[in-house]
Amino acid sequence: MAENGRPDILYTKVDEAPELASASLLPIIRAFTKQAGITVGIKDISLAGRILAAFPDYLADAQKQPDDLAELGTLVTEPDANVIKLPNISASQPQLNAAIKELQAQGYKLPDYPSEPATEEEKSVKARYDAIKGSAVNPVLREGNSDRRAPKAVKEYAKKNPHSMGAWAPTSRTHVATMEHDDFASNEKSVTVPSASAGKARIEHVAKDGTVTVLKDNFALEAGDVVDGTFMSAKALAKFLVEQIADAKAQGVLFSVHLKATMMKVSDPIIFGHVVSAFLKDVFATHAETFAALGVNPDLGLGDLEAKVATLPQPKRGDVEADIKAALDAGPAMYMVNSDKGITNLHVSSDVIIDASMPALIRAGGKGWGPDGKEHDAKCVIPDSSYAGVYDAVIEFCKKNGALDPAKMGTVPNVGLMAQKAEEYGSHPQTFKAASDGTIRIVDAAGRTLIEHAVEAGDIWRACLTKDAPIRDWVKLGVSRARLSGMPGVFWLDRNRAHDAELIKKVETYLPEHDTSGLDLKIMAPADAARYSTERIAKGLDTISITGNVLRDYLTDLYPILEVGTSAKMLSIVPLMNGGGLFETGAGGSAPKHVQQLVEENYLRWDSLGEFCALGASLEHLANAKGNAKAQVLADTLDKAIEKLLDENKSPQRRVGQIDNRGSHFYLAMYWAQALAAQDRDAALKAHFTPIADALTTNEAKIVAELNGVQGKPADIGGYYHAPADKVVAVMRPSATLNAIIG
């Protein structure tokens, strides 16, 4: 136990497949770490947990729970922080609505989400719910920059056991389509805040008649911060989308749109709504009054529209449904999320997330699933051009050179600027839909205008802030990783983009603070950097990508999915700026489908490998920070166990009857115990784990039979967002023999 009474390691309770897996893995972790005097606590940052923490005044005393996210937000600023952070839901509006309904059905008297609040109470409720949506967790916890890479054992396994890759042909019609003007990239203005402008700024809208509306007050700026303002033209977006829909139809390719409506929780759902409106333009025009009465909001997607239309009486319902079907049939074939169930790219904004969907399409040879259940070339619509060129560069490389070969590929680890709500992911409180024509501007504490734009009604305007201390730390981390790895490092920054130009000035200022002799460090625009890095990995060469926050997110899915088949196996170490450590466990984009499979056939294919690696890094950090030699032994033997797990192919397999997530946890425990029994650095650990290793080894066949024996029939976990712990434990710990040995 830490000296302050806090657990040595804090684990996070999250959602979906990672949370189900924790019910199986966490007891094993606690059983092993206990022998080194290490305590492991839990903090609830799940979507349901965050909802309950936000509404104590609506709950019975027994239902109330503390705001664990806020507590963790304070902890990560302290030197002794040691947090293992699993992937959590960054909720879209439909996911938030579904979680609220589930909790209400379980007896929590939460208020409904008021989409159009009329009273002060409803406004308060909406504000509390809105604070939970999107990237509500990561900006709070990420008080450091990111060092994310494929662990050596994972990379070597992928080379020895290459995953499948779809074939690319030079004749592929798959391509990226993006706006060439009037988007966030082209309209961006950026300044480094001078000392005279430090203080509490404000963002305001000035209407054509001179009426001033303060959109955000107390927008704190410090000298040296980089502040950006930009907007996307609603008219230009609508025109662009109509053109792309028509072009997809003419070319005979699938129409797909790729956004980040979970993390970019204000701007991207609005853009998504524009896509829905453009695809069903005539339907929205014909049934405008009906849709208004139903409260249809295109931002919520085609699925929500269809659900609301289904409440209409006949024959009106049939008429509207026929018009929707006619519009879909008249347009290009749609990229499908699930062609068997008729779920399209436009059903819900959180179903197609760019950093998962684009790499999957590239890995598949540029193919997406169409409504006919077959694979087709696709038009990949990425409206904002800021980073669209990255995907375009990789697609064009594959067209010219064919699919990348995982058996021969190099690696592209990432150093990401993400501390203190850096860049776009911190823009939500400063993102607004213009209420009328006029001007939106940032005015500093002295009353001077720093940035302003002329806007029209419906335009999406946002401001982003990147603080100076994280930038300096990011440069330091980039140099350190280049030095330790021996790899060249590339800062993905475009001198022709306003924000990047300000960051380049800082990079060029801070690099001389470090010994860069013998290092190969470059600054390249993102599309050029993508071409350069992809050319190198194809030759088996390694390149560090040193990027901002959104590119960090995109690249740590893109290259790992191509290199090792999934981003869930990545190791993400966040050296916190005040000395602690945050250890992230990979991406959770596949988590929903794994839950569905578990419920249908009691088989969880989720791979906890990223979690194993994060635990090892956490133990090593603890050993170094607290001088705990036993923790280092645990870390070293865990590393051996992970290597053996991969060598013996004991990760979750593909189908019922084979080992799943629970089976992989058993094998990790057995190999870890065996490694501890074999080591001679700590006699007490050796003595304790020798009989455990013997028991696990002797009972291997029995334990696997007990774990696999429950597969093949539905599993009752009692909920999706807020599953009762006893039901989850019953499903995830079905081996009485393993439980008796581990405890």
Secondary structure, 3 states (H helix, E strand, C coil): CCCCCCCCEEEEECCHHHHHHHHHHHHHHHHHHHHHCCCEEEEECCHHHHHHHHCHHHCCHHHCCCCHHHHHHHHCCCCCCEEEECCCCCCCHHHHHHHHHHHHHCCCCCCCCCCCCCCHHHHHHHHHHHCCCCCCCHHHHCCECEEEECCHHHHHHHHHCCCCCCCCCCCCCCEEECCCCCCHHHHCEEEECCHHHCEEEEEEEEECCCCEEEEEEEEEECCCCEEEEEEECHHHHHHHHHHHHHHHHHHCCEEEECECCCCCCCHHHHHHHHHHHHHCHHHHHHCHHHHHHHCCCHHHHHHHHHHHHCCCCCCHHHHHHHHHHHHHHHCCCECEEECCCCEECCCCHHHCEHHHHHHHHHHCCCEEECCCCCEEEEEEECCCCCCHHHHHHHHHHHHHHCCCCCCCCCCCCEEECCCCCCEHHHCHHHEEECCCCEEEEEECCCCCEEEEEEECCCCEEEEEEECHHHHHHHHHHHHHHHHHHCCCEEEECCCCCHHHHHHHHHHHHHHHHCCCCCCCEEEECHHHHHHHHHHHHHCCCCCEEEECHHHHHHHHHHHHHHHHCCCCCCEEEEEECCCCEEEECCCCCCHHHHHHHHHHHCCCCCCCHHHHHHHHHHHHHHHHHHCCHHHHHHHHHHHHHHHHHHHCCCCCCCCCCCCCHHHHHHHHHHHHHHHHHHCCCCHHHHHHHHHHHHHHHHCHHHHHHHHHHCCCCCCCCCCCCCCCHHHHHHHHCCCHHHHHHHC
